[in-house]
Amino acid sequence: MGLLAKLFKALNSDASPWQLAFGIMFGMLMGLTPWLGAHSLLILFSVLFLRVNLSIFILSWLFFSGLSFPLSSVMVDIGESLLLNNEGLNGTWTYLYSTYIGQLSQFYHTLTLGSLVLGLLLSPPILVLSKVLIVQYRERLMGWVNKLKIVKFIKGSNIYRLYQALGE
Amino acid sequence: MKNIIRWPGLIAFIVIIGLLSLVSIVFLDFWIKLAAEKSLAEATGAEVNIARVSHTFSPFGVTLEQVQFTDPKQASHNQAQMVSISALVDLPPLLLRKIIIDELTISGLEVNQLRESEGEVYRRPQSLKQFGKNLLPDNQDIPSVDDILAKSPLKTTKAIEETQQAYDKHSEKLKQQYKQLPDKAKLAAYKKRVEALSGTDYKNPLELVAAKKEFDGLKMEILQDKQKLSGFKQSASEAIQDLSPKIAQLKAAPGQDYQQLQSLIAGDADAIKDVTTLVFGDKVGQWSEYALAAFEIAGPMLADSGEQQQEKQKTQGRWVEFSDTSALPDLLIRKATVGLSWEQENIVSEWQDITHQHDVIGRPTLFKVDSGASKLWQSLKVDGDFWLKEQGAKAQQSWDLKGLKLADLNLLEQEKLSSTLLKGLLNSSGKLAIDQDQVSGTGLVDLQQLVIAATGSNQLTNAIAGALTQLNTLVINTDLGGTLDDIELSFNSDLDKQLGSAMLANLSGEQKGKLDELKQQLNAKIQGPLEQSAGEMSQWLNWEKLADGDLININEMLSAKLSDVVDDKKEEVKNKLKDKLKNKLFG
């Protein structure tokens, strides 16, 4: 209920579609990658410093964290193929391995590298697709959805009112 | 731009990071304690306790206090415990996952101390070698002479067997060969015929040719007999050479057996055979473990640390390692000072370059102890180094301990025999080397001014106890072998001889009677075989002499007698031909 309330509040708010789309994108990056690492700090900094919708970021983070479990073997395979089966990159990895940035990035962990690469590859399409869908939702579905009994029920709930109050 | 940037968000980020840092710093000591206890326990295979942890930021250092390592072999004791461990850590390499400790100080190190409560053991080590477990035999009676002769591997018995075997081997063969030899009559007939053939003046060449043919046939017969004589002579010589030393050994064996069996009359030889190991084995073994502590503790701990990291990293994704170009090992302690507390004395050891990746730093770990005179000893010097490689360790160590005062050391506590070293002085020196985990070395334990209390419960153990009580000096030679995981120790000393002499000096009348009986039986045992073999030997010598004489005769017969006749004839015919030719040429 709380999550749905968050979602509806964000979608129905005055926030720009790009703010919401970036929230989804950063949430996806945070959710797919292991949270212990320098990349997590960078994402957190971006989300807080840039005007990204935090509710959507948190929801997206939770959603993609759940999705990362079934995807983990694929992401490990991507990491393995990049780290071990690509002789052309070996020199780069060896150099990075002996640098502070390389060690902080933990690139030599197959799941970290694989999930980060997959997340970065998916980021542009997810960003654009999210923006398009949000715009389409607001134009075509928002009015109809708001009339649904379940939505009215949620909007009438104490949690939603609490979120509204916090938002204002 | 104003719409994109959220300044309060930056403040929130800083606050979050600040809070995380604050929490980390506040709980840093606690986390270091948890991490150290866990990783050290994994490395040693048993519970590790740390009472307190503190840290400093400039220079970055960590101090662990009251550290206890449970002994996985004996959970009620600590393998090692320290009052404090202080380390000054080089911070930048930590970001490269390299633990570089500039200076490590361990103070108040004690080994083999009783714990307040039993520690947990996660990995059972291999069982310890117990030297005192070969319990003393139960029999309290003096064995009978017949029993001793029956069960003892006597030299006399062996000598009789060997003499008999040599006799059997040669006797029949020589008899057979002797029968085939030409007798005196045959040799005389040969001589007569040779003289007849060589003494005749042959006028007719045809007669000479016939005589030559007959002489050749005779020569063949003589040669065949000569071969028989030569073969017999060689066999006789071989038999004499084989039997002579065996007869000598047979004569000496009863005396040697008598010496050996004296101890059997006094007690049980098996029991007193290795009293050194029985009484001093555990204690010297324990001392040797102290000598090897550097390798036994440091080596496996350093080696394990790498393996366990690999294990953890397999759980989700894995850490891929690339060639390290930073020229730093994963762990390096540049300088360490370890203060070992023993019997209220502080023994300080200095270490340099402790690591498990010596190939990376290109030099071995060095350690030394140089302790001058103290209440306990006159001097102690230990020097060593080790270099750990993938193929195994390479190390060497030497030690020289002078005048260590020993007091109230429990040597052996068994039902039948117990002994305590009340007082003594220990000198010890030795060397050991490890190459690819193979240990080799020798040590000398020189015990002086000994005062030992010992009690036995039967005739044998009472005798051993008595000998131990009279013991004043003892030199034990120790040999080290085996592998680093399974070190083999062996001891030898003159204690067994001392014990035997002491026991013989206290023989009872009954025992002396048995010794006399034993002597008589041993002498009786060799009498028959000795007479037989000596008689046979004498005959063989005679035969050899006869064969020698016959061979001389035959050689004389075969000398060039007939050849001279033929040569004379040839010369005569030649002269005649010359004369005829002269007459024809010069008229």
Boltz contact constraints between the chains, C-beta under 6 A:
constraints:
  - contact:
      token1: [A, 45]
      token2: [B, 13]
      max_distance: 6.0
  - contact:
      token1: [A, 48]
      token2: [B, 9]
      max_distance: 6.0
  - contact:
      token1: [A, 48]
      token2: [B, 12]
      max_distance: 6.0
  - contact:
      token1: [A, 48]
      token2: [B, 13]
      max_distance: 6.0
  - contact:
      token1: [A, 49]
      token2: [B, 9]
      max_distance: 6.0
  - contact:
      token1: [A, 49]
      token2: [B, 10]
      max_distance: 6.0
  - contact:
      token1: [A, 50]
      token2: [B, 4]
      max_distance: 6.0
  - contact:
      token1: [A, 51]
      token2: [B, 4]
      max_distance: 6.0
  - contact:
      token1: [A, 51]
      token2: [B, 6]
      max_distance: 6.0
  - contact:
      token1: [A, 76]
      token2: [B, 317]
      max_distance: 6.0
  - contact:
      token1: [A, 83]
      token2: [B, 320]
      max_distance: 6.0
  - contact:
      token1: [A, 93]
      token2: [B, 322]
      max_distance: 6.0
  - contact:
      token1: [A, 94]
      token2: [B, 322]
      max_distance: 6.0
  - contact:
      token1: [A, 94]
      token2: [B, 323]
      max_distance: 6.0
  - contact:
      token1: [A, 97]
      token2: [B, 322]
      max_distance: 6.0
  - contact:
      token1: [A, 98]
      token2: [B, 325]
      max_distance: 6.0
  - contact:
      token1: [A, 98]
      token2: [B, 326]
      max_distance: 6.0
  - contact:
      token1: [A, 100]
      token2: [B, 95]
      max_distance: 6.0
  - contact:
      token1: [A, 103]
      token2: [B, 95]
      max_distance: 6.0
  - contact:
      token1: [A, 103]
      token2: [B, 96]
      max_distance: 6.0
  - contact:
      token1: [A, 108]
      token2: [B, 319]
      max_distance: 6.0
  - contact:
      token1: [A, 108]
      token2: [B, 320]
      max_distance: 6.0
  - contact:
      token1: [A, 109]
      token2: [B, 317]
      max_distance: 6.0
  - contact:
      token1: [A, 109]
      token2: [B, 319]
      max_distance: 6.0
  - contact:
      token1: [A, 110]
      token2: [B, 317]
      max_distance: 6.0
  - contact:
      token1: [A, 110]
      token2: [B, 318]
      max_distance: 6.0
  - contact:
      token1: [A, 111]
      token2: [B, 316]
      max_distance: 6.0
  - contact:
      token1: [A, 111]
      token2: [B, 317]
      max_distance: 6.0
